[in-house]
Amino acid sequence: MPADVVAAPRWTTASIADASATAPMELRELGAHINRCNGCRGRWFALRCAADAVHDFVAPRFVTTLCVASAVIGLTALAL
């Protein structure tokens, strides 16, 4: 077995029979990953999240949304 394979970190992703535990190296890498992810968030991140939430709500109900919008426009036109 090559030396670099032996020296590579051993990542544990499941504990079938053993008690689960995290190694300090895993926690350090997880922290670095979370810091990178949080750094990717710009000032428009909250607006993107809100737009995604609206899209996720409206997309499955597109025809109903069109009917409601046209009814509101029609009632507004009649009221004027």
C-alpha positions in Angstrom: 0.0 0.0 0.0 1.4 3.5 -0.9 2.5 5.7 2.0 0.1 8.5 1.0 -2.9 6.2 1.2 -1.9 5.2 4.7 -1.4 8.8 5.8 -4.7 9.9 4.4 -7.4 10.8 7.0 -9.9 8.2 7.8 -13.5 9.7 7.6 -16.1 7.9 9.5 -19.6 8.4 8.1 -21.5 5.7 10.0 -21.3 3.9 13.2 -23.1 0.6 12.8 -22.1 -1.3 15.9 -19.9 1.3 17.6 -20.9 4.5 19.4 -20.8 7.5 17.2 -18.0 10.0 17.8 -16.4 12.8 15.9 -12.7 13.3 15.6 -11.2 16.7 16.2 -10.1 16.8 12.5 -13.6 16.2 11.4 -14.9 19.0 13.5 -12.2 21.4 12.3 -13.1 20.5 8.6 -16.8 20.9 9.3 -16.1 24.4 10.8 -14.0 25.4 7.8 -16.8 24.2 5.5 -19.5 26.1 7.4 -17.3 29.3 7.3 -16.8 28.9 3.5 -20.6 28.5 3.1 -21.4 31.5 5.3 -18.9 33.5 3.4 -20.7 32.8 0.1 -23.8 34.5 1.4 -23.9 38.1 0.1 -26.1 40.9 1.1 -28.9 39.7 -1.2 -29.0 36.2 0.4 -32.2 36.9 2.4 -33.9 38.3 -0.7 -33.0 35.2 -2.7 -34.3 33.0 0.0 -37.6 34.9 0.1 -37.9 34.8 -3.7 -37.2 31.0 -3.6 -39.9 30.6 -1.0 -42.4 32.6 -3.1 -41.5 30.6 -6.2 -41.9 27.3 -4.3 -45.3 28.4 -3.1 -46.6 29.8 -6.4 -45.1 27.3 -8.9 -47.3 24.3 -8.1 -50.4 26.6 -8.0 -49.6 28.5 -11.2 -53.1 28.2 -12.8 -54.8 29.0 -9.5 -52.5 32.1 -9.1 -53.4 33.2 -12.6 -57.1 32.9 -11.9 -56.9 34.8 -8.7 -54.8 37.5 -10.3 -57.2 37.9 -13.2 -60.2 38.0 -10.7 -58.5 40.7 -8.7 -57.7 42.7 -11.8 -61.3 42.2 -13.1 -62.8 43.3 -9.8 -60.5 46.3 -9.7 -61.5 47.3 -13.2 -65.2 47.0 -12.3 -64.8 49.0 -9.2 -63.3 51.9 -11.1 
